[in-house]
Amino acid sequence: MAQKIIKIGSSQGITLQKETLQHAGLGMGDFVRVEIAKTKKGNIITIHPDTSISPNPELSDWTKRFIKKHRTSLEALSKK
């Protein structure tokens, strides 16, 4: 699978097909640990589920309310 590195906010990322995530037992919202190993033939990227991170429900709720309240401004900022 060939993927393009894209801009996501002030970061960069690679999108993965839904089928690829399902095959790996991963889904939207899962926390993962990414390891990159350099070899003579290129880089090997390994993605592992990371169960050591437990989301804070209070922070998640606050974030959802913030985004809902300020969506228009956040979308405008993302285009600058």
Secondary structure, DSSP 4 states (H G I P E B T S, - for coil): ----EEEETTEEEE---HHHHHHTT--TT--EEEEEEEETTEEEEEEEE-TT----HHHHHHHHHHHHHHHHHHHHHHT-
